[in-house]
Amino acid sequence: MSEPLFNLAPTLHLLITGALVAMVPLCWVWLRNPRASTVQRVRRLTLVTLFLTFDLVLFGAFTRLTDSGLGCPDWPGCYGQASPVGAQAAIDQAQSQMPTGPVTHTKAWIEMIHRYMAMAVGGLILTLSLFAWVRRWRGEVKVGVMWPTFTLVWVCVQGAFGALTVTMKLFPLIVSMHLLGGLMLLALLIRQAQAQRAEDVAAVLTIPPGLRRLAQWGLLVLLVQVGLGAWVSTNYAVLACNTFPQCQGSWWPLMDFAQGFGLWRPLGLNTLGEPIHFEALTAIHYTHRLAAYAVFAYLGALAWQLYSTPALVSYGFWLAGLLLLQLLTGLSNVVLDWPLVAAVMHTGGAAALLMVLVGLLANTRTPRTHID
């Protein structure tokens, strides 16, 4: 049975569902802080939205790693319904034809829960943007609307990538960009939270210029490594090397970099539409592993420098701890046959590392120079 890729029939029901889910954290923040001002509540709502966005990134990884990305083969609903309950007959038929998927009742629920979470986060980001603009219209001069507005625009872009993930059948480049877009959303929310703190107090730490440059380069190399990791995951190349430190018993196994890093191609195929070679998957995996050594060394040195700076000890501690987590979960993925918990934690660790570095850069400034 052919199913249209886009079916907008359940859009209204889905928007209502997303709004109801978003109301839970919104009401929780308002009711839990009865004596707080609206401004204080908005700041706390920003932190709650940041936390929920981090959870969404983790659940997105869980969706991908359980092969649930096509649990509902159309968008935005599931077989034209707002939930798998209404699509039960269609899911039964698909599951009877292919019992292990891509469409099963479990995978359909995982996929739709991910969409519900994404809509709720979008609703919260819209709320934060509206609060910022209302305060600006009231003449509160210190209120910045750039970060809330750009975050709202970006969550819409991220939603478009989510739609393309389904309609383009897990196209590796689109799925990788969807993951990177989720991390960008985390970075924007961290910057938004810092801007809110700075409205009333100078909540900014001083950092030596050289150390700040090291942190900026650290963020850049981390993003490159996360991109390589996303490419490994979306091409299902994790088990192309199942030994450590060697790969397939060799320090330099057979690899096809041209085919492995051909970007515009469907899942499992090369740019010519032919089945992708195992050597290409090996090239994808081993490039990520070799880059990991350099990134680990660089960020480890940065963590030591931060730990040695009294005002930045906590950043150094978190950076070092998360690097250790990434090392352990990365090794577990290889030697333990890609366990689900380790794989999800590896994605979460990468997101947390980005949050630490973005938070460091957002909350620090270099000393001002005075000319007499």
C-alpha positions as CSV (number, residue, x, y, z in Angstrom):
1,M,0.0,0.0,0.0
2,S,1.5,3.3,-1.1
3,E,1.3,6.0,1.6
4,P,1.7,9.7,0.7
5,L,4.8,11.2,2.3
6,F,3.0,14.4,3.3
7,N,-0.5,14.2,4.8
8,L,-1.6,17.4,6.6
9,A,-5.0,16.1,7.7
10,P,-4.0,15.6,11.3
11,T,-2.1,18.9,11.6
12,L,-4.7,20.6,13.8
13,H,-5.0,17.7,16.2
14,L,-1.2,17.5,16.4
15,L,-0.9,21.2,17.2
16,I,-3.4,20.8,19.9
17,T,-1.5,17.8,21.3
18,G,1.8,19.8,21.2
19,A,0.2,22.8,22.9
20,L,-1.2,20.5,25.7
21,V,2.2,18.9,26.3
22,A,3.9,22.3,26.3
23,M,1.4,23.5,28.9
24,V,2.6,21.0,31.5
25,P,6.1,22.6,32.0
26,L,4.7,26.1,31.5
27,C,2.1,25.6,34.3
28,W,4.6,23.9,36.4
29,V,7.0,26.9,36.3
30,W,4.2,29.4,37.0
31,L,2.6,27.5,39.8
32,R,5.9,26.4,41.4
33,N,7.1,30.0,41.7
34,P,4.0,31.9,43.0
35,R,5.9,34.9,44.4
36,A,8.3,35.3,41.5
37,S,7.9,38.1,39.0
38,T,7.0,37.3,35.3
39,V,10.6,38.1,34.4
40,Q,12.0,35.5,36.9
41,R,9.5,32.9,35.7
42,V,10.5,33.4,32.1
43,R,14.1,32.9,33.0
44,R,13.2,29.6,34.8
45,L,11.1,28.6,31.8
46,T,14.1,29.1,29.6
47,L,16.1,26.7,31.7
48,V,13.3,24.2,31.7
49,T,13.1,24.5,27.9
50,L,16.8,23.9,27.7
51,F,16.5,20.8,29.8
52,L,13.6,19.5,27.7
53,T,15.5,20.2,24.5
54,F,18.4,18.2,25.8
55,D,16.0,15.3,26.5
56,L,14.6,15.7,23.0
57,V,18.1,15.3,21.5
58,L,18.5,12.1,23.6
59,F,15.1,10.8,22.5
60,G,16.0,11.6,18.9
61,A,19.1,9.5,19.3
62,F,17.0,6.7,20.8
63,T,14.5,7.0,17.9
64,R,17.3,6.6,15.4
65,L,19.2,3.8,17.2
66,T,16.0,1.7,17.6
67,D,15.4,2.1,13.8
68,S,12.1,4.0,14.6
69,G,12.8,6.9,12.2
70,L,10.3,5.5,9.7
71,G,7.9,4.0,12.4
72,C,5.3,6.3,10.8
73,P,6.2,6.6,7.1
74,D,4.4,9.9,6.5
75,W,4.6,13.4,8.1
76,P,3.4,15.1,10.3
77,G,1.1,12.3,11.6
78,C,1.0,8.5,11.4
79,Y,-0.8,7.2,8.3
80,G,-2.8,10.4,8.3
81,Q,-3.7,10.1,12.0
82,A,-2.7,12.1,15.0
83,S,-1.5,9.0,16.9
84,P,-0.8,5.3,16.2
85,V,-4.1,4.5,17.8
86,G,-6.0,5.8,14.8
87,A,-3.5,4.1,12.5
88,Q,-3.7,0.7,14.0
89,A,-5.1,-1.1,10.9
90,A,-2.4,0.4,8.6
91,I,0.3,-0.4,11.1
92,D,-1.0,-4.0,11.5
93,Q,-0.9,-4.4,7.7
94,A,2.7,-3.1,7.4
95,Q,3.9,-5.2,10.4
96,S,2.3,-8.3,8.9
97,Q,4.3,-7.8,5.7
98,M,7.6,-7.0,7.6
99,P,7.4,-8.1,11.2
100,T,10.7,-6.5,12.2
101,G,9.9,-3.1,10.6
102,P,10.5,-0.4,9.6
103,V,6.9,0.0,10.7
104,T,5.7,-1.7,13.9
105,H,3.4,-0.6,16.7
106,T,6.4,0.0,19.1
107,K,8.4,2.0,16.5
108,A,5.3,4.0,15.5
109,W,4.8,5.1,19.1
110,I,8.5,5.9,19.5
111,E,8.5,8.1,16.4
112,M,5.2,9.9,17.4
113,I,6.4,10.5,21.0
114,H,9.5,12.1,19.5
115,R,7.3,14.4,17.3
116,Y,5.0,15.3,20.3
117,M,8.1,16.3,22.3
118,A,9.4,18.3,19.4
119,M,6.1,20.2,19.0
120,A,6.1,20.9,22.8
121,V,9.6,22.3,22.7
122,G,8.6,24.4,19.7
123,G,5.6,25.7,21.6
124,L,7.8,26.7,24.6
125,I,10.3,28.5,22.4
126,L,7.4,30.4,20.7
127,T,6.2,31.3,24.2
128,L,9.7,32.6,25.2
129,S,9.9,34.7,22.0
130,L,6.4,36.2,22.6
131,F,7.4,37.2,26.1
132,A,10.5,38.9,24.9
133,W,8.6,40.9,22.2
134,V,5.9,41.9,24.7
135,R,8.5,43.2,27.1
136,R,10.1,45.1,24.3
137,W,6.8,46.7,23.2
138,R,6.3,47.7,26.8
139,G,9.5,49.8,26.6
140,E,11.8,47.6,28.7
141,V,15.0,48.8,27.1
142,K,17.3,46.1,28.4
143,V,15.2,43.3,26.9
144,G,16.9,41.6,23.9
145,V,14.7,40.0,21.3
146,M,17.4,38.8,18.9
147,W,18.2,35.5,20.6
148,P,14.6,34.4,21.3
149,T,13.6,35.3,17.7
150,F,16.5,33.5,16.1
151,T,15.8,30.5,18.3
152,L,12.2,30.5,17.1
153,V,13.3,30.7,13.5
154,W,15.8,27.9,14.1
155,V,13.3,25.5,15.7
156,C,11.2,25.9,12.6
157,V,14.2,25.0,10.4
158,Q,14.8,22.0,12.7
159,G,11.2,21.0,12.2
160,A,11.7,21.1,8.4
161,F,14.7,18.8,8.8
162,G,12.6,16.5,10.8
163,A,10.0,16.3,8.0
164,L,12.7,15.7,5.4
165,T,14.2,12.9,7.6
166,V,11.0,11.0,7.1
167,T,10.0,12.0,3.5
168,M,13.6,11.4,2.2
169,K,13.7,8.0,3.9
170,L,16.6,8.6,6.4
171,F,18.8,10.3,3.9
172,P,22.2,10.3,5.8
173,L,23.1,13.9,5.1
174,I,19.6,15.1,6.2
175,V,19.6,13.0,9.4
176,S,23.1,14.2,10.3
177,M,22.0,17.9,9.8
178,H,19.0,17.2,11.9
179,L,21.2,16.1,14.8
180,L,23.5,19.0,14.4
181,G,20.5,21.3,14.2
182,G,19.4,19.9,17.6
183,L,22.7,20.8,19.1
184,M,22.5,24.3,17.6
185,L,19.2,24.7,19.3
186,L,20.8,23.8,22.6
187,A,23.5,26.4,22.0
188,L,20.9,29.1,21.2
189,L,19.0,28.4,24.4
190,I,22.1,28.6,26.5
191,R,23.0,31.9,24.9
192,Q,19.4,33.1,25.5
193,A,19.5,32.1,29.2
194,Q,22.8,34.0,29.6
195,A,21.4,37.1,28.0
196,Q,18.5,37.0,30.4
197,R,20.8,36.7,33.4
198,A,22.9,39.7,32.2
199,E,19.9,42.0,32.1
200,D,20.2,42.8,35.8
201,V,23.6,41.7,36.9
202,A,27.0,41.5,35.3
203,A,27.0,37.7,35.5
204,V,30.2,37.4,33.4
205,L,33.5,35.9,34.4
206,T,36.9,37.1,33.2
207,I,39.0,34.8,31.1
208,P,42.5,35.3,29.7
209,P,42.4,36.1,25.9
210,G,44.6,33.1,25.1
211,L,42.4,30.7,27.0
212,R,39.3,32.1,25.4
213,R,40.8,31.5,21.9
214,L,41.6,27.9,23.0
215,A,38.0,27.4,24.0
216,Q,36.7,28.9,20.7
217,W,38.9,26.5,18.8
218,G,37.8,23.7,21.1
219,L,34.2,24.3,20.2
220,L,35.1,24.2,16.5
221,V,36.9,20.9,16.7
222,L,34.1,19.5,18.8
223,L,31.6,20.4,16.1
224,V,33.7,18.7,13.4
225,Q,33.9,15.6,15.5
226,V,30.2,15.6,16.3
227,G,29.6,15.9,12.6
228,L,31.8,12.9,11.9
229,G,30.1,11.0,14.7
230,A,26.7,11.8,13.2
231,W,27.9,10.5,9.8
232,V,29.0,7.3,11.5
233,S,25.6,6.8,13.1
234,T,23.4,7.8,10.2
235,N,25.3,5.4,7.9
236,Y,25.2,2.6,10.5
237,A,29.0,2.3,10.3
238,V,29.6,1.8,14.1
239,L,30.4,-1.9,13.7
240,A,32.6,-1.5,10.7
241,C,35.4,-1.6,13.2
242,N,34.6,-3.9,16.1
243,T,38.0,-4.0,17.7
244,F,40.1,-1.4,19.5
245,P,42.7,0.1,19.1
246,Q,43.1,-1.6,15.7
247,C,40.3,-1.9,13.1
248,Q,39.7,-5.3,11.6
249,G,43.1,-6.4,12.9
250,S,45.0,-3.6,11.2
251,W,46.2,-0.2,12.0
252,W,45.2,0.9,8.4
253,P,42.4,-1.3,7.1
254,L,41.1,-1.1,3.5
255,M,39.1,2.1,3.2
256,D,37.2,3.9,0.4
257,F,37.1,7.5,1.4
258,A,35.6,8.8,-1.8
259,Q,32.5,6.6,-1.5
260,G,32.2,6.9,2.2
261,F,32.2,10.7,2.2
262,G,30.0,11.1,-0.9
263,L,27.4,13.3,0.8
264,W,24.4,13.4,-1.5
265,R,23.2,9.8,-1.6
266,P,20.4,7.6,-0.1
267,L,21.0,5.4,2.9
268,G,22.9,2.2,2.0
269,L,23.8,3.4,-1.5
270,N,26.7,5.3,-3.1
271,T,26.3,8.4,-5.2
272,L,25.8,6.2,-8.3
273,G,22.8,4.5,-6.6
274,E,24.8,1.2,-6.1
275,P,25.1,-0.6,-2.7
276,I,27.8,1.0,-0.6
277,H,31.0,-1.0,-0.1
278,F,32.1,-2.2,3.4
279,E,35.4,-0.3,2.8
280,A,33.4,2.9,2.6
281,L,31.8,2.2,6.0
282,T,35.2,1.4,7.4
283,A,36.5,4.8,6.2
284,I,33.6,6.6,7.9
285,H,34.2,4.8,11.2
286,Y,38.0,5.0,11.2
287,T,38.0,8.7,10.3
288,H,35.8,9.4,13.3
289,R,38.1,7.3,15.6
290,L,41.3,8.9,14.4
291,A,39.8,12.4,14.8
292,A,38.7,11.4,18.3
293,Y,42.3,11.0,19.5
294,A,43.1,14.5,18.5
295,V,39.9,16.0,19.9
296,F,40.4,14.1,23.2
297,A,43.9,15.4,23.5
298,Y,43.0,19.0,22.7
299,L,39.9,19.2,24.9
300,G,41.8,17.4,27.7
301,A,44.5,20.1,27.6
302,L,41.8,22.8,27.6
303,A,40.1,21.1,30.6
304,W,43.4,21.2,32.5
305,Q,43.9,24.9,31.7
306,L,40.4,25.7,32.9
307,Y,40.8,23.6,36.0
308,S,44.0,25.6,36.7
309,T,42.1,28.9,36.5
310,P,40.4,29.5,39.9
311,A,37.2,31.2,38.5
312,L,36.8,28.4,35.8
313,V,37.4,25.3,37.9
314,S,33.9,24.0,37.4
315,Y,34.1,24.2,33.6
316,G,37.4,22.2,33.7
317,F,35.8,19.6,35.9
318,W,32.8,19.1,33.7
319,L,34.8,19.1,30.5
320,A,37.1,16.4,31.9
321,G,34.3,14.3,33.2
322,L,32.4,14.4,30.0
323,L,35.5,13.6,28.0
324,L,35.9,10.5,30.1
325,L,32.3,9.6,29.6
326,Q,32.7,9.9,25.8
327,L,35.8,7.7,25.9
328,L,34.0,4.9,27.8
329,T,30.8,5.0,25.8
330,G,32.7,5.2,22.5
331,L,34.7,2.1,23.5
332,S,31.6,0.3,24.6
333,N,29.9,0.9,21.3
334,V,32.9,-0.8,19.6
335,V,33.7,-3.7,21.9
336,L,30.2,-4.5,23.2
337,D,28.5,-4.6,19.9
338,W,26.8,-1.1,20.0
339,P,24.6,-1.4,23.1
340,L,21.7,1.0,23.0
341,V,22.4,2.6,26.4
342,A,26.0,3.4,25.5
343,A,25.0,4.7,22.1
344,V,22.4,7.1,23.5
345,M,24.8,8.2,26.3
346,H,27.5,8.9,23.6
347,T,25.1,11.3,21.8
348,G,24.1,12.8,25.2
349,G,27.8,13.2,26.1
350,A,28.5,15.1,22.9
351,A,25.6,17.4,23.5
352,A,26.7,18.0,27.1
353,L,30.2,18.8,25.9
354,L,28.8,21.4,23.5
355,M,26.7,22.9,26.3
356,V,29.7,23.3,28.5
357,L,31.8,25.0,25.9
358,V,29.0,27.3,24.7
359,G,28.2,28.1,28.3
360,L,31.8,28.9,29.0
361,L,32.0,31.3,26.0
362,A,28.7,32.9,26.8
363,N,29.5,33.5,30.4
364,T,33.1,34.8,30.1
365,R,34.7,37.9,28.6
366,T,38.4,38.9,28.2
367,P,39.6,41.7,30.4
368,R,39.1,45.2,29.1
369,T,42.2,47.2,28.3
370,H,42.3,50.8,29.5
371,I,44.3,53.5,27.8
372,D,45.6,56.3,30.1
